[in-house]
Amino acid sequence: MDQKRFQEGLEVRRAVLGAEYVDQSIQNATDFNRPMQELVTEYCWGEVWSRPGLSRKSRSMINLAMLTALNRPHELKLHVRGAIQNGLTKEEIREVLLQTAIYCGVPAAIDSFRLAQEVFHDLDIE
């Protein structure tokens, strides 16, 4: 593992998803899943999310669309929170999810709207 890239990834991951969530994920890692936590932190967050080519806001938009297409509800809720942290408004999230209705299917978009609404409620966003 590249410790420098891991630390960079940890910094970005905490900034987007929240330090409490990330630190808990790392601390709760077992011998079985620790390599996955390290891979995600180093590769996804340290290598890709740290690149200068796209803003974090743009990356969040892309993630919301892809997670809707892949039907990954846990990750979608997590990344709705991250999208808000990265500066997306409720209206921008709505527009991303409306776009997914066309390209990913209405049922997928409906589920994502429901999940996003849960996050808005949890964060007390009107």
N, C-alpha and C positions, 0 to 999 in steps of 0.2 A: 504494500500500500504506500502510495506517495503521501507522506504526512503533510507536506505543504499544500497539496491540492485538497486533501481531506479537511484541513483547517479552513481553507478558503471556502470549501463547500459547506462546512458547518456554519460559518458566518452567514452565508447567503441563505441557507436553509432556515436558520433561526430568524433572520430578518423577514422572510416571506411567510413562514408557517407559525412563527412564534417560538421563542426560546423554551417555554414551558413544555410545549408539545414535543419539540425536537429532543430536548434533554431527557424527557421521559422515555422517548423511543430508544435513545442510545442507552440509558441506564437500565431499561428493562430487557435489553437484548440478551439472548441466551447463546450458548455455544452453537446452537443450531442456526439461529437467524442473525447473529452478529455479522457474519460476512456480507449478508444482504444490506444491513444498515451501513456498513462501511462502503460497499459498492455504490449505493444510492447517494451517500453523502459525497464521496470522492468524485464519482463519474457524473451523475445527474446534476448535482448542485455545484461541484467544484470545477468540472470540465465544461458542461454545457450552459448552465444558468449563469455562469460567470463570464461568458463570452460577451464581447462588446457589440456584436451585430444586431441585437434586438434589445429593446428596453424590457425591464421586468414586467411592465404593464402589457406589452405585446405578448410576451411569453405566457402570461396568465390567460390572456384571451385565447391563445392557441390551445393551452391546456384544457380550458373549459370545454372547448369544442371537441377535442380529442377524447376527453374522458366521457363526454356525453355519447360520442360515437361508440366507445368501447364498453359503455354501460358499467362504469366503475363508481358506484354511489359513494363509497367511503372516501375515495380519492377526490371525487367531485366536491363533496362538502368541504374537505380540507383545502382544496384549491379555490373554492369560492371565498373562503376566509383569506387565503393568500392573495387573491385578486383584489379584494378590498384593501388589504395591507399595501398592495402595489399601486393603489390609486384608482382602481376602477370604481365607477359609481354603480349604483343599483341599476340605473338606466342602461349603462354600457353592458352590464352582465345580462340584462334582459335582451338586448340586441344580439349579443353573441348567441344566446340560447334560442332566440327566434331564428337565427341563421341556421342553427343545427336542425331545426324542424324540417327545413327544406332538404338538407343534404344527408341527415342521419335518420330522419323519420320523426313523425309527430309523437309516437309513444316515447321515444328516447328523450325528446325535448320536454314533454310533459313531466316525466320523472325528474329531469334536471331542474325544471322550474320549481317543482315541489321541494326538492332538496335545497335549492338556493333559498327558497322562502323560509325553510327551517333555520338556515344559517342567519338570515336577516332577523328573524325572530329572536334567536339566541343572542345576537349582537345588539338587539334593540334598535334596528334600522328600520325606519318607517318606509 
